[in-house]
Amino acid sequence: MPLLADFLIEHADLIATCAGPAPRRGLAQREISPLQQGVVAAFEGRITYVGATSALSGAVDIQRGATRIDARGCSVVPGFVDPHTHVVYAGDRRAELQRRLSGESYAAIAANGGGIVSTVGATRAATEEELVAAARLRLDEMLACGTTICEAKSGYGLDVASELRQLHAMRTLDEEHAIDVVPTFMGAHEIPLEYRDRRGAYIRLVIEEMLPRVAEEGLAEYCDVFCERGVFTPEESIEILEAGRQAGLRPRVHADELAPSGGASVAARVRARSADHLVHVDERGADALADADVCATLLPTAAFYLKLDRFAPARMLVDRGVPVALGSDVNPGAGFSPSMPFAMTLACFAMQMTLEEALIGATLNAAWSLDRGDDAGSLEPGKLMDAVIVKGGLAELVRVGAPAIRMVVKRGKVVSWTQ
């Protein structure tokens, strides 16, 4: 019986299918499974055929009125999956960027009332509707850059009501926006000012009040902790993440970003799905991640805007068998670019990844890190018809500022396009 199709991308010079098992590790992270002069066909939002144009007519029943996209002169890649964002928040911290450009460090700005706690005040004061409206504009920017699925973290409320409000906003955005939003609870993003002299009480609030409410309302899939010097210790992080697991939330960890913090070891110990940032991870930490099957989600855009003077050692992580994903880290203080292609560019030119490794990191491995590997991250029959049509070859993606993306497809519908 022929397969059905109501949406087709045809005559593409190259289709980087990224097909195959996830996650990719080591040399396998370079395998993008390319197809020359091919076609991708879908029916009701899911891919039914990927292959040669010559075999299409015998294999696929193209429905009357089907959408047919002529991709001559273009490359097709899977929709980008952004596995680390803080896209839902209120307020504006771009003035901090100017302070960093004048020589102040992130730590100094945070110590003087900036950083996360600055956004907490604005987010606590915002309504759910205001959070949704602000985040919708950011998601629109991400979509135009090719992102079709993203993770989103709470953590700018740091009290029960505000954390829940952020997560409710994510649910609304997931229902209303073209981008699929994967929610993460991050009440352990920082110790709020009112708890600075009683850390234990705040940790109890996260574990005993926030987590049960989040689980009861089914508002998150993951629990994340900022394991960093001056924020949450490895011991505190493990306690919170294990409590999250008991509540049904899989662990993720902000690890070793600003200094060696033991975050990679925490991620390995709790078998987190992902350890993120990893600017200061060493070979021992990398081996622990590889052994525990933890994805390294690297965020070069954050290191760039924070002026950290170093980037995560992506080459070492790949070579030691850690699956590497890339994210944008969209956030009010350092995630100023919504573009996964920009994250890929930095991965290639600042972290020594190949273009193929970066593409897998922004698609298949990123999808796997969010437990979306069965649905997204590659162009294969049965998966969502999420795709990005690139003007020209794959190298166009790393031409910063060039209008490389012709079209973005989500569930078999064109949701963003340029002339």
Secondary structure, 3 states (H helix, E strand, C coil): CCEEEEEEEEEEEEEECCCCCCCCCHHHHHCCCEEEEEEEEEECCEEEEEEEHHHHHHHEEEEEEEEEEECCCEEEEECEEECCCCCCCCCCCHHHHHHHHCCCCHHHHHHCCCCHHHHHHHHHHCCHHHHHHHHHHHHHHHHHCCEEEEEEECCCCCCHHHHHHHHHHHHHHHHHCCCEEEEEEEEECCCCHHHCCCHHHHHHHHHHHHHHHHHHHCCCCEEEEEECCCCECHHHHHHHHHHHHHCCCEEEEEECCCCCCCHHHHHHHCCCCEEEECCCCCHHHHHHHHHHCCEEEECHHHHHHHCCCCCCCHHHHHHCCCCEEECCCCCCCCCCCCCHHHHHHHHHHHCCCCHHHHHHHHCHHHHHHCCCCCCCCCCCCCCECCEEEEECCHHHHHCCCCCCEEEEEECCEEEEECC
